[in-house]
Amino acid sequence: MSREVRAARGSTLVARSWQTEAPLRMLMNNLDPEVAEHPEELVVYGGTGRAARSWEAYDAIVRTLITLEDDETLLVQSGKPVGVFRTHEWAPRVLIANSNLVGDWANWPEFRRLEQLGLTMYGQMTAGSWIYIGTQGILQGTYETFAAVARSLGRDSLTGTLTLTGGAGGMGGAQPLAVTMNGGAVLIVDVDETRLARRVERRYLDEYTTDLDAALDRVLAAKAAGHALSVGVVGNAATVFAELHERGVAVDIVTDQTSAHDPLAYLPEGYSVTEWKARAAADPDGFTRDARASMAKHVAAMVAFQDAGAAVFDYGNSIRAEAQLGGFARAFEFPGFVPAYIRPQFEEGRGPFRWAALSGDPADITATDRAILELFPEDTALARWITQAAEKVEFEGLPARICWLGYKERHLAGLRFNEMVATGELSAPIVIGRDHLDSGSVASPYRETEAMKDGSDAIADWPLLNALLNTASGATWVSLHHGGGVGIGRSIHSGQVTVADGTDLAAQKLERVLTNDPGTGVMRHVDAGYEHALQIARERGLRVPMQEGE
């Protein structure tokens, strides 16, 4: 079925209030052709991450949101609307659960069997929770990660360095711009030329070529001159990474963001892009074996670069685990990006805070950018990000922005935005959410909770508590997912979105949700024994019962 979906713009409501208009527009925005990877298949990003299970389910969700009252709650089970219940005005308008399987059944073959029966879908992170904002959504976190990489190398920026990476899809496509915003040169490899072309069109990538030698000449010259430049090359990352190592190319940083979490979304060596889907569908087990064999070669090259002195890290796509299944024993010899670079920020409840202008007017984002700079004048890194984002980021779908804010900071932004809606400074309400990659909303031993100090990497109580708390605090919609960017059986994570519609009730909800949500990250790291998190809790007034009386 082919159709084009775009969210409404302006201040005229289709639904009965902004509390239901917001999820309606954001669902549609996830499937906007400017945003989604394969909107005709309801796939938003990550190869298989869907916004709804089927077009019939999508239509039913839309019909329900249009008629939903402000004391009713819609329940969505893996992309299918299954019930509407009378609740109250503080309750979420939508509660979503995606891809959740009982432990012993939490594996790809069982998930695919159930998916083929039409009983579930893969929601990724922000695809099935209707708060994806295009590649910008991951860009700022990627920018923060590469800035931390630079600091780990004793540098103020990545100027004079070369980064090698793979994957230019909806998530990985943020990498080239994140590197150049930090001053570096980057070579990004992707099997699909259309992805690289799209990244150039959206200004996330400077240029691309099918000629590896030409691409190398360009990035090595940029590195030598200290210029920021991103170049894409069409090729299989397993092949290209190995060849570059064999040639002895001087690479400083190596990572990857192919869709390795799902072997069927990773193209093995020897397969063409045109036959990809048909061969994966015809023989998923054989395709999986071949994909894992290619990932083993891919990761072996990454380890070889590390042996040669490069900074190498997993950027959260589970490629190490898949490579290990493919037979490469040294797959986990390089770290994930969270324990290597990001955990100190998570200890402060600091993470991705994103918002979108339901008006569709870029001027509303310009106004909120200005408000962020006014609220946090001493945060120079934040100011640098907001300024560069305003200059360089191409909006995809509804205009949106993201930045990293922490505990006792996010609610200040939410309240300011709500006030701006109330006074007319913004032409329509703002939706405020975050990535599920956050400090207290995930249990993911290969990513956010890898190498926790107390060994609690796989304890999944924390995202469940986060979802329950956001529901109790008044979020507009709350989601609880299994899988995400690391695949079935490897993570549980939750998300929340809250609407700033200019009302007093919205202000009360925003203050609670945007304080409590990042507060769970501080709480989680205090419990794991991080002294910095405990210091933050005490300084900012977060009660942690086991620490009281000490």
C-alpha positions as CSV (number, residue, x, y, z in Angstrom):
1,M,0.0,0.0,0.0
2,S,1.4,3.4,-1.0
3,R,0.3,6.7,0.5
4,E,1.9,9.9,1.6
5,V,1.5,11.0,5.2
6,R,2.3,14.4,6.5
7,A,1.4,16.0,9.9
8,A,-1.0,19.0,9.9
9,R,0.5,22.4,10.5
10,G,-0.8,25.6,12.1
11,S,-3.2,26.1,15.0
12,T,-6.4,24.5,13.7
13,L,-7.2,21.3,15.6
14,V,-8.3,18.1,14.0
15,A,-8.5,16.3,17.3
16,R,-10.5,17.5,20.3
17,S,-7.6,19.1,22.2
18,W,-3.8,19.7,21.9
19,Q,-3.3,16.8,24.2
20,T,-4.6,14.4,21.5
21,E,-3.7,16.6,18.5
22,A,0.0,16.3,19.5
23,P,0.3,12.5,19.4
24,L,-1.7,12.5,16.1
25,R,0.7,15.0,14.5
26,M,3.8,13.3,15.8
27,L,2.6,9.8,14.6
28,M,2.1,11.4,11.2
29,N,5.4,13.2,11.4
30,N,7.2,9.9,12.0
31,L,5.9,8.8,8.6
32,D,6.6,12.0,6.7
33,P,8.6,11.2,3.5
34,E,11.2,13.7,4.7
35,V,11.6,11.8,8.0
36,A,11.0,8.0,7.5
37,E,13.3,5.6,5.7
38,H,10.5,3.5,4.1
39,P,7.2,5.3,4.9
40,E,5.3,3.0,2.5
41,E,6.1,0.1,4.8
42,L,5.5,2.2,8.0
43,V,9.3,1.9,8.7
44,V,10.7,5.0,10.3
45,Y,14.4,4.1,10.8
46,G,16.7,1.3,11.9
47,G,15.7,-1.1,9.1
48,T,12.5,-2.3,10.7
49,G,11.5,0.2,13.3
50,R,7.8,1.0,12.6
51,A,5.3,3.6,13.8
52,A,2.3,1.3,13.4
53,R,1.9,-2.4,12.8
54,S,-0.2,-2.1,9.6
55,W,-2.0,0.5,7.6
56,E,-5.3,-0.7,9.1
57,A,-3.9,-0.2,12.6
58,Y,-2.5,3.2,11.6
59,D,-6.0,4.3,10.4
60,A,-7.6,3.0,13.6
61,I,-5.1,4.9,15.7
62,V,-5.8,8.1,13.8
63,R,-9.6,7.7,14.1
64,T,-9.2,7.1,17.8
65,L,-6.9,10.1,18.5
66,I,-9.3,12.4,16.6
67,T,-12.2,11.4,18.9
68,L,-10.4,10.7,22.1
69,E,-11.5,12.8,25.1
70,D,-9.2,14.4,27.7
71,D,-10.2,11.9,30.3
72,E,-9.6,8.8,28.1
73,T,-6.5,6.8,27.5
74,L,-5.7,4.8,24.3
75,L,-3.7,1.6,24.7
76,V,-1.4,0.6,21.8
77,Q,0.0,-2.9,21.7
78,S,3.0,-3.1,19.3
79,G,1.6,-0.6,16.9
80,K,-2.1,-1.8,17.1
81,P,-4.7,0.2,19.1
82,V,-6.4,-2.3,21.4
83,G,-8.6,-0.3,23.8
84,V,-9.8,3.0,25.1
85,F,-10.5,3.5,28.8
86,R,-11.9,6.2,31.0
87,T,-9.1,7.6,33.2
88,H,-8.6,11.2,34.2
89,E,-7.0,14.4,32.9
90,W,-3.7,13.8,34.6
91,A,-3.4,10.4,33.0
92,P,-1.5,9.9,29.7
93,R,-3.7,10.1,26.6
94,V,-1.7,7.2,25.1
95,L,0.1,4.2,26.6
96,I,2.3,2.2,24.3
97,A,4.1,-1.1,24.6
98,N,6.2,-2.4,21.8
99,S,8.0,-5.7,21.0
100,N,7.9,-7.0,24.6
101,L,8.5,-10.7,24.9
102,V,8.8,-13.0,27.9
103,G,12.4,-13.8,28.7
104,D,12.8,-17.3,27.3
105,W,11.0,-16.3,24.1
106,A,13.0,-13.1,23.6
107,N,15.0,-13.9,20.5
108,W,14.9,-13.0,16.8
109,P,13.4,-16.2,15.4
110,E,10.5,-16.2,17.9
111,F,9.9,-12.4,17.3
112,R,9.9,-12.9,13.6
113,R,7.5,-15.8,13.8
114,L,5.1,-13.7,15.9
115,E,5.6,-10.7,13.6
116,Q,4.7,-12.8,10.5
117,L,1.5,-13.8,12.3
118,G,0.7,-10.1,12.6
119,L,0.9,-10.2,16.4
120,T,3.7,-7.7,17.1
121,M,6.1,-5.2,15.4
122,Y,9.5,-3.8,16.1
123,G,9.2,-0.3,17.6
124,Q,12.9,0.6,17.7
125,M,13.1,3.5,20.2
126,T,11.4,6.7,18.9
127,A,9.7,5.1,15.9
128,G,7.1,3.2,17.8
129,S,6.8,6.0,20.4
130,W,6.1,8.7,17.9
131,I,8.8,11.2,18.8
132,Y,11.4,10.6,16.0
133,I,12.5,14.0,14.6
134,G,14.8,12.8,11.8
135,T,18.5,12.4,11.9
136,Q,18.8,15.5,14.2
137,G,17.4,13.3,17.0
138,I,20.6,11.3,17.2
139,L,22.9,14.1,15.9
140,Q,23.3,16.0,19.2
141,G,24.1,12.9,21.2
142,T,26.6,11.9,18.5
143,Y,28.1,15.4,18.7
144,E,28.4,15.0,22.5
145,T,30.1,11.6,22.1
146,F,32.7,12.8,19.6
147,A,33.4,15.9,21.7
148,A,34.1,13.5,24.6
149,V,36.3,11.4,22.3
150,A,38.3,14.5,21.5
151,R,38.7,15.2,25.2
152,S,39.8,11.6,25.9
153,L,42.6,12.2,23.3
154,G,43.7,15.3,25.1
155,R,42.2,17.6,22.4
156,D,39.8,20.5,22.4
157,S,38.4,19.3,19.1
158,L,38.8,16.7,16.4
159,T,40.8,19.0,14.2
160,G,43.6,17.1,12.5
161,T,42.0,13.7,13.0
162,L,40.3,11.1,10.7
163,T,37.3,9.1,11.8
164,L,36.2,5.9,10.0
165,T,32.7,4.7,10.4
166,G,29.9,2.8,8.7
167,G,26.1,3.3,8.2
168,A,24.4,6.4,6.9
169,G,20.8,5.5,7.7
170,G,18.3,7.3,9.9
171,M,20.6,7.0,12.9
172,G,24.1,6.6,11.5
173,G,23.6,9.4,9.1
174,A,24.2,11.9,11.9
175,Q,27.8,10.8,12.3
176,P,29.5,12.8,9.5
177,L,28.0,16.1,10.6
178,A,28.7,15.3,14.3
179,V,32.4,14.8,13.4
180,T,32.7,17.9,11.3
181,M,30.9,20.0,13.9
182,N,33.8,18.9,16.2
183,G,36.3,20.0,13.5
184,G,37.4,16.5,12.2
185,A,37.5,14.7,8.9
186,V,35.4,11.6,8.5
187,L,35.0,8.7,6.0
188,I,31.6,7.0,6.2
189,V,30.8,3.8,4.3
190,D,27.4,2.6,3.3
191,V,26.2,-0.1,0.9
192,D,23.2,2.0,-0.3
193,E,24.1,4.9,-2.5
194,T,20.6,6.5,-1.9
195,R,21.3,6.9,1.8
196,L,24.5,8.8,1.1
197,A,22.8,10.9,-1.5
198,R,20.1,11.7,1.0
199,R,22.6,12.7,3.7
200,V,24.3,15.1,1.2
201,E,20.9,16.6,0.3
202,R,20.1,17.1,4.0
203,R,23.6,18.6,4.6
204,Y,24.6,15.9,7.0
205,L,27.3,14.8,4.6
206,D,29.5,17.1,2.4
207,E,30.0,14.7,-0.5
208,Y,30.1,11.1,-1.6
209,T,31.7,8.9,-4.2
210,T,31.8,5.3,-5.5
211,D,35.6,5.5,-5.7
212,L,37.4,4.5,-2.5
213,D,40.8,5.9,-3.6
214,A,39.2,9.3,-4.4
215,A,37.4,9.3,-1.0
216,L,40.6,8.5,0.8
217,D,42.5,11.3,-1.0
218,R,39.9,13.8,0.0
219,V,39.8,12.9,3.7
220,L,43.5,12.4,4.2
221,A,44.1,15.8,2.6
222,A,41.5,17.4,4.9
223,K,43.1,15.7,8.0
224,A,46.6,17.0,7.0
225,A,45.3,20.5,6.5
226,G,43.2,20.5,9.7
227,H,40.0,21.0,7.8
228,A,36.6,19.6,8.7
229,L,35.3,17.4,5.9
230,S,32.9,14.5,5.5
231,V,33.1,12.1,2.6
232,G,30.9,9.1,2.0
233,V,31.9,6.1,-0.1
234,V,29.6,3.4,-1.5
235,G,30.8,0.0,-0.3
236,N,30.3,-2.8,2.2
237,A,31.8,-1.7,5.6
238,A,33.2,-5.2,6.2
239,T,35.1,-5.1,3.0
240,V,36.2,-1.4,3.2
241,F,37.3,-1.5,6.9
242,A,39.5,-4.5,6.3
243,E,41.0,-3.1,3.1
244,L,41.8,0.2,4.8
245,H,43.6,-1.6,7.6
246,E,45.5,-3.7,5.2
247,R,46.6,-0.6,3.4
248,G,47.9,0.9,6.7
249,V,45.7,4.0,6.4
250,A,46.3,6.3,9.4
251,V,42.9,6.4,11.1
252,D,42.5,8.0,14.5
253,I,38.9,7.0,15.5
254,V,36.8,4.0,14.4
255,T,33.2,3.3,15.1
256,D,30.1,2.0,13.3
257,Q,26.4,2.5,13.2
258,T,25.1,0.1,10.6
259,S,21.8,-1.6,11.5
260,A,23.8,-4.5,13.0
261,H,21.3,-5.0,15.8
262,D,19.1,-7.0,13.3
263,P,21.2,-9.4,11.0
264,L,18.5,-9.1,8.3
265,A,19.1,-5.3,8.2
266,Y,22.9,-5.7,7.7
267,L,24.0,-6.6,4.1
268,P,26.6,-9.3,4.0
269,E,29.5,-9.3,1.6
270,G,28.6,-10.9,-1.7
271,Y,25.0,-9.7,-1.7
272,S,23.7,-6.8,-3.7
273,V,21.4,-4.1,-2.4
274,T,18.8,-4.9,-5.1
275,E,18.4,-8.5,-3.9
276,W,18.7,-7.7,-0.2
277,K,15.1,-7.9,0.9
278,A,14.2,-10.9,-1.3
279,R,17.1,-13.0,-0.1
280,A,16.6,-12.1,3.6
281,A,12.9,-13.1,3.3
282,A,13.6,-16.3,1.4
283,D,16.2,-17.6,3.8
284,P,16.4,-15.6,7.0
285,D,18.6,-18.2,8.8
286,G,21.1,-18.4,6.0
287,F,21.1,-14.6,5.6
288,T,21.7,-14.2,9.3
289,R,24.7,-16.6,9.2
290,D,26.2,-14.7,6.3
291,A,25.5,-11.3,8.0
292,R,27.2,-12.4,11.2
293,A,30.2,-13.7,9.3
294,S,30.5,-10.3,7.6
295,M,30.1,-8.6,11.0
296,A,32.9,-10.8,12.4
297,K,35.2,-9.5,9.6
298,H,34.0,-6.0,10.1
299,V,34.7,-6.0,13.9
300,A,38.0,-7.8,13.4
301,A,39.1,-4.9,11.3
302,M,37.9,-2.5,14.1
303,V,39.9,-4.4,16.7
304,A,43.0,-4.4,14.3
305,F,42.7,-0.6,14.1
306,Q,42.6,-0.5,17.9
307,D,45.7,-2.7,18.1
308,A,47.3,-0.1,15.8
309,G,46.5,2.7,18.3
310,A,43.1,4.1,17.1
311,A,40.4,5.0,19.5
312,V,37.7,2.4,18.8
313,F,34.2,2.1,20.3
314,D,30.8,0.5,19.7
315,Y,28.1,3.1,19.1
316,G,25.2,1.1,20.4
317,N,24.2,-1.1,17.5
318,S,25.2,-4.4,19.0
319,I,27.7,-5.2,16.3
320,R,30.1,-6.8,18.9
321,A,27.5,-9.3,20.0
322,E,26.6,-10.2,16.5
323,A,30.3,-10.5,15.5
324,Q,30.9,-12.8,18.4
325,L,28.0,-15.0,17.2
326,G,29.7,-14.9,13.8
327,G,32.8,-16.5,15.3
328,F,35.1,-13.5,16.2
329,A,36.3,-14.2,19.8
330,R,37.8,-10.7,20.3
331,A,34.6,-8.8,19.6
332,F,34.3,-7.2,23.0
333,E,37.9,-5.9,23.2
334,F,36.7,-2.4,22.5
335,P,34.2,-0.6,24.7
336,G,30.7,0.7,24.1
337,F,30.4,4.5,23.9
338,V,28.5,4.9,27.2
339,P,31.1,3.5,29.6
340,A,33.9,5.0,27.5
341,Y,32.6,8.5,27.2
342,I,29.1,9.3,28.3
343,R,28.4,7.8,31.8
344,P,29.6,10.9,33.8
345,Q,26.8,12.9,32.1
346,F,24.2,10.1,32.8
347,E,25.2,10.4,36.5
348,E,23.9,14.0,36.4
349,G,20.6,12.9,34.8
350,R,22.0,14.7,31.7
351,G,20.8,13.4,28.3
352,P,18.7,14.1,25.2
353,F,15.9,16.6,25.6
354,R,14.0,17.1,22.3
355,W,11.1,19.2,21.2
356,A,9.1,19.8,18.0
357,A,6.9,22.8,16.9
358,L,3.4,21.5,16.2
359,S,2.8,24.7,14.2
360,G,5.3,23.6,11.5
361,D,6.8,27.1,11.6
362,P,10.6,27.2,11.9
363,A,10.3,30.6,13.6
364,D,8.9,28.8,16.7
365,I,12.2,26.8,16.9
366,T,14.2,29.9,16.4
367,A,12.3,31.4,19.4
368,T,12.9,28.3,21.6
369,D,16.6,28.2,20.6
370,R,16.8,31.8,21.9
371,A,15.0,30.8,25.1
372,I,17.4,27.9,25.8
373,L,20.4,30.3,25.4
374,E,18.8,32.7,27.8
375,L,18.0,30.0,30.4
376,F,21.5,28.5,30.5
377,P,23.9,31.4,29.7
378,E,26.9,29.8,31.4
379,D,26.7,26.5,29.4
380,T,29.2,27.2,26.7
381,A,29.0,23.7,25.1
382,L,25.2,24.0,24.9
383,A,25.5,27.5,23.3
384,R,28.0,26.1,20.8
385,W,25.6,23.3,19.9
386,I,22.5,25.5,19.6
387,T,24.3,28.0,17.5
388,Q,25.7,25.4,15.1
389,A,22.5,23.5,14.9
390,A,20.6,26.6,13.9
391,E,23.1,27.2,11.1
392,K,23.7,23.6,9.8
393,V,20.7,21.4,10.7
394,E,18.1,20.8,8.0
395,F,14.7,20.2,9.5
396,E,13.0,16.9,8.5
397,G,9.2,17.0,8.9
398,L,8.0,19.3,11.7
399,P,10.7,21.7,12.8
400,A,12.4,20.4,15.9
401,R,15.5,20.7,18.1
402,I,17.4,18.6,20.6
403,C,20.0,19.4,23.2
404,W,21.3,17.7,26.3
405,L,20.0,19.0,29.6
406,G,20.2,17.4,33.1
407,Y,18.2,17.0,36.3
408,K,16.7,20.2,37.6
409,E,17.3,21.8,34.1
410,R,14.8,20.2,31.8
411,H,11.7,21.4,33.6
412,L,13.0,25.0,33.4
413,A,13.0,24.7,29.6
414,G,9.5,23.1,29.6
415,L,8.0,25.8,31.7
416,R,9.5,28.5,29.6
417,F,8.2,26.9,26.4
418,N,4.7,26.6,28.0
419,E,4.8,30.3,29.0
420,M,5.8,31.2,25.4
421,V,2.7,29.3,24.1
422,A,0.5,31.0,26.6
423,T,1.7,34.5,25.6
424,G,1.5,33.9,21.9
425,E,5.3,34.1,21.4
426,L,4.9,30.7,19.9
427,S,2.2,30.1,17.3
428,A,1.2,26.7,18.5
429,P,2.0,24.2,21.3
430,I,5.4,22.4,21.6
431,V,5.8,18.7,22.2
432,I,8.7,17.8,24.5
433,G,10.2,14.3,24.7
434,R,13.5,12.6,24.5
435,D,15.4,9.7,23.0
436,H,15.0,6.5,24.9
437,L,18.8,6.6,25.1
438,D,18.8,8.4,28.4
439,S,20.3,8.1,31.8
440,G,17.5,6.4,33.7
441,S,15.1,4.9,31.2
442,V,17.1,2.0,29.8
443,A,18.5,-1.4,30.7
444,S,20.9,-2.4,27.9
445,P,24.0,-4.3,28.8
446,Y,25.6,-3.6,25.4
447,R,24.9,0.1,25.5
448,E,23.5,2.4,28.2
449,T,24.1,0.1,31.1
450,E,27.2,-1.6,29.9
451,A,29.8,-2.1,32.7
452,M,27.8,-0.6,35.5
453,K,29.8,-0.2,38.7
454,D,27.7,-2.6,40.7
455,G,27.3,-5.2,37.9
456,S,23.6,-4.4,37.5
457,D,23.8,-4.1,33.7
458,A,20.8,-6.4,32.9
459,I,18.4,-5.4,35.7
460,A,15.3,-4.1,33.8
461,D,13.4,-2.8,36.8
462,W,14.8,0.7,36.1
463,P,13.0,1.5,32.8
464,L,9.8,0.0,34.2
465,L,10.0,2.3,37.2
466,N,10.7,5.2,34.8
467,A,7.6,4.5,32.7
468,L,5.4,4.1,35.8
469,L,6.7,7.3,37.3
470,N,6.2,9.3,34.0
471,T,2.7,7.9,33.8
472,A,2.0,9.0,37.4
473,S,3.6,12.4,36.8
474,G,1.3,13.4,34.0
475,A,3.1,12.7,30.7
476,T,0.9,13.0,27.6
477,W,2.1,9.7,26.3
478,V,4.4,7.0,27.7
479,S,5.9,4.0,25.9
480,L,7.7,0.8,27.0
481,H,9.8,-1.0,24.5
482,H,11.9,-4.2,24.1
483,G,14.8,-4.3,21.7
484,G,15.6,-0.8,20.4
485,G,18.9,-0.2,18.6
486,V,20.5,-3.3,20.1
487,G,18.0,-5.9,19.0
488,I,15.5,-8.3,20.6
489,G,16.6,-9.8,23.9
490,R,19.2,-7.1,24.6
491,S,17.3,-4.1,26.1
492,I,14.2,-2.7,27.8
493,H,13.6,1.0,27.5
494,S,10.9,3.6,28.1
495,G,10.0,7.0,26.6
496,Q,7.8,9.9,27.5
497,V,6.4,12.9,25.7
498,T,4.6,15.9,27.3
499,V,2.8,18.7,25.6
500,A,3.3,22.4,26.4
501,D,0.0,23.8,25.4
502,G,0.1,27.0,27.4
503,T,-2.3,25.9,30.1
504,D,-1.8,25.9,33.9
505,L,-2.4,22.2,33.9
506,A,0.3,21.6,31.3
507,A,2.7,23.7,33.4
508,Q,2.0,21.4,36.5
509,K,2.6,18.3,34.4
510,L,5.7,19.6,32.7
511,E,7.3,20.6,36.0
512,R,6.7,17.1,37.5
513,V,7.6,15.0,34.4
514,L,10.7,17.0,33.4
515,T,12.0,16.9,36.9
516,N,11.2,13.3,37.7
517,D,12.2,11.7,34.4
518,P,15.9,12.7,34.5
519,G,15.8,12.3,38.3
520,T,15.4,8.5,37.7
521,G,18.8,8.6,36.0
522,V,20.5,10.2,39.0
523,M,18.7,7.7,41.3
524,R,19.8,4.8,39.2
525,H,23.4,5.8,39.3
526,V,23.3,6.5,43.0
527,D,22.0,3.0,43.6
528,A,24.9,1.7,41.4
529,G,27.4,3.4,43.6
530,Y,28.6,6.4,41.6
531,E,29.8,9.0,44.0
532,H,29.2,11.9,41.5
533,A,25.6,10.9,41.2
534,L,25.2,10.9,44.9
535,Q,26.7,14.4,45.1
536,I,24.3,15.6,42.4
537,A,21.4,14.0,44.3
538,R,22.4,15.8,47.5
539,E,23.1,19.1,45.8
540,R,19.8,19.2,43.9
541,G,17.5,17.7,46.6
542,L,16.7,14.3,45.2
543,R,15.6,11.9,48.0
544,V,17.2,8.5,47.9
545,P,16.0,6.6,51.0
546,M,19.0,4.3,51.3
547,Q,21.2,7.3,51.5
548,E,19.2,9.2,54.1
549,G,20.5,9.4,57.6
550,E,24.1,8.9,56.5
